[in-house]
Amino acid sequence: GSTMSSNIDVNQILAQMRAMAAASQGTQPSSGADAAPGADFASMLKQSVDSVNESQQQAGKLTDAFVKGDPNTSLSDVMVAVQKAGLSFEAMTQVRNKLVAAYQEVMNMQA
């Protein structure tokens, strides 16, 4: 099977948040990254959404194939795909919640 990694490193995101907060207070962390932190968050979130979308589409295709009687598609394949899609959606939601919380924290530090 395909080992598609849909994991997002929340600690990495939070580290970037702290770096952004430090930068906003005039203390530059020694990361050497010149990219705008906002762009990193946006691309991570987009990657997460794309991954969830892909797993949901895969689950949909397998479900359709199973319903149409495709002999190469078993019920367990369908169940696993649906389960994966649900879990990746849940994970994305948690990441989004942590991002929002961290973003609010950073904004409060600037105030």
Secondary structure, DSSP 8 states (H G I E B T S, - for coil): ---------HHHHHHHHHHHHHHHTT---TT---S-HHHHHHHHHHHHHHHHHHHHHHHHHHHHHHHTT-TT--HHHHHHHHHHHHHHHHHHHHHHHHHHHHHHHHHHHH-
